[in-house]
Amino acid sequence: MQKLIHLGKEKQVYQKTIFAFAILILLSIGFAFLFIQKRNISEGPSFIEDLRQGTITEKQIKEIQILRLKSGRGWSTNEIDHLRNERVVLKSRELKTELISILNNHTSDGRTYRNHPSSLYSGIFKIQLHDCNLYYIFYKLGLYKKKYFTWLKVGSEGNLNPNNAKQYENVQLASFLKRNDPWYKQN
């Protein structure tokens, strides 16, 4: 009888040890997940914030591309996927100046609530500076009550993940896209 009681206590100790290890494993996974998420968070100012603060000027911009985002593919967080996208380069200085002015002067923080707006299509601005730094501006063109608007997700330098980028809205950008984005009418 004492032997059975002794075996019962060993079993309880064994179960408690396994339970403790399971808790440690779950905590380790949780901390690893938080660490990875922390690394993916858009740290530092977004491109819009840098424009507003004067940290980035138009003269520092080497090239601006409009990348086509094919419907159904979603936002990629991989540079290789962005290299596969169709693109156009804004070649004229006037277009670059106009875009930078629209982004700097007409972009508001956050988003305006709209009850069931139509999402027409999405795309990406890829902005390369002369020092080779890259910025990505993910945009979604929408329509609500017969008025066009653009939602933006703008990250810090090199941030390819729109899911942790800062959100903005720009109504004036819709007009610019209508005139300069070759995929505007195809979508």
N, C-alpha and C positions, 0 to 999 in steps of 0.2 A: 504494500500500500504506500509506504514511504517512497519507494522507487517510482511509483506512478505520479505522486505529487511532485517529486523532484523533476521528472520528465516534463510534467505540465508547466513547471516554472521555466525550464529551459526553452520550451516551445514559445512561451510568452516573451521571453527575452529575445529569442530569434525573430518573432513577429515584430516586436518593437524596433529591432535593429533594421529590418527590411523596410518598415514604415519610415524610419528616420532617413534611410538612404533614398527612398522614393521622394521624400520631401526635399532633400538636398538636390536631387536631380532636377526636380521641377523648379526650384528656386534658381538653379544655375541656368536652366533654359530661359526662365523669365528675365534674368539679368542680361543674358546674352542677347535676347530679343530687344530689350530696352537699349542696350549699347549699340546695336546695329541701327535701330530707329534713330537714336541720337545722332549717329554719324550721317544719316540720310536727311536730317532736318536742314532746311536751307538756313545755314548760319551766315551771318553777315548781311549787308544791305542788298536789296534786289537791284536790278538794273534801273528800275524806275526811281528808287531812292537815290541811287548814285547820280542819276541825271538831275534830280531835284536839288541835290546838295552840291552839284558842280564837280563831283569827283570824276565823272565821265563827261567829256565834251564831244561835240560832233567831230572835231578834228582828230580825236583818238580812234574814231571808228574807221576801220579799214574796209569792211564789207558787210552788207546786209543781204541776207537771202530769205526768200519766202519758200518754205518747204511744204509740199503737199502732204496732207495726212489723209490716206485712203480710208474711207468709211469702213467701220467694222474692225479696224486694226488697233484702235485705242492709242493711248499715249505710250510711247516707248521710253524706257530709261536707259537705253543702250545706244552709244554713239554709232555703232555699226548699223543699227536699224535706221538712224537718221541719214546715214550716207547713202542708203538705198532709195530714199524719197526723191521724187521729182522735185526740181527747184528752179527758181528764177532768181537772178541777182539784180538788185536795184542798182543800176549802173550810173544813173545821172546824179550829180550832186544835189539837184533840186529835189528829187524824190527822197534822198536820204535826209535832207534838211526838213522837208515837209513831215516825214515820218517821225523824226526825233522831236520836232516841235509839237506834233499831235500827242506823242507819248508823254512829253514833259508837261505840257500845258493843259491837257484835257483828260488826264487819267485821274480817276477818283479811287480812293482806297475802298476795298470791300466790293460788295455787289448790291445792287438794288433788287429788292424782291419783286418778282413778277409772277403772276399766277398762270402757270403752264405756258411759258413762252415757246415759240418754235425755235429749235436749234437747226440752223441751216447747214453749217459745215464747220470744220475745225482745221487749223493749220498751225504752223510754227514759224516764228521769225528767228533766224540764227544770226546773231550779231557778233562779228569778230573784230576785236580791237587790234591796233598795230602791234601791241605787245603780245599778241597771240591769245589773249584771254577770250573765252567764248561765253556768251550769254544766250539763253533760250527764252523766248516769250511764246508761250502756248496760248492760242486764242480760239475762241468759239464765237462765231457770228450768230446772232439771234434776231428774231423778229417778234415784236409784241405790240399789239394795237397799231399795226401798220407803221411802226417805227423800228429801225434797225439799231442794234447795239452790239458791242463786243465785250465779252468777258475775257479777262486775261489771267493767266497764272505765270508769275514772273519770279524766277529764283535768283539766287546769288551767282556769282561767277562760277561757271562750270557745272552748275546744277542741272542735271538732266531729268530730274524727277518732278513733274508738275504736281504730284500729290502732296508735296510738302512745301510748295512754293507759295508766295504771297498772292492774294487775290485782289484784282482790280477790275474796274469797269471803264470803258471808253466808248462813248457814243460816236464821236468824230471819226474814230478809226474805221468804222463800217464804211464810210464814204471813200476813204483811202483804199480800202481793200476792194471795193467795187470797181475802182478805176485801175488798180495795179496788180491784183491777184488774178492770174489767168484761170484759176479753177473756181472763181467766184460764181460764174454762170453755169458751170458744169454740175454743180451740186444742188 
